């Protein structure tokens, strides 16, 4: 199924392959842990929310609770199983993504 038939004969000269960091459940968030307020998750679609969420995080820090509560207020995320600040799994993940990128690039050049 071609979602954009008008682009069928358009060829790309450049593209970007890469990874972005984001929360596991995707949305940006405001959270507080140990007295520190965090505004996080701005990669992917969170970028458009950054200024608004930052403003509300600032209201939280200033104690303006009536202005601070938002749909982006979350508890700190659950720990990742088997992860204790040593990203032992990253080399395997990076290699997997590297292989996917090479396959996609090879297919694009055919």
PyMOL commands that set and color helices and strands:
alter all, ss='L'
color gray80, all
select helices_A, chain A and resi 5-7+44-62+65-68+90-109
alter helices_A, ss='H'
color red, helices_A
select strands_A, chain A and resi 29-33+36-40
alter strands_A, ss='S'
color yellow, strands_A
deselect
rebuild
show_as cartoon
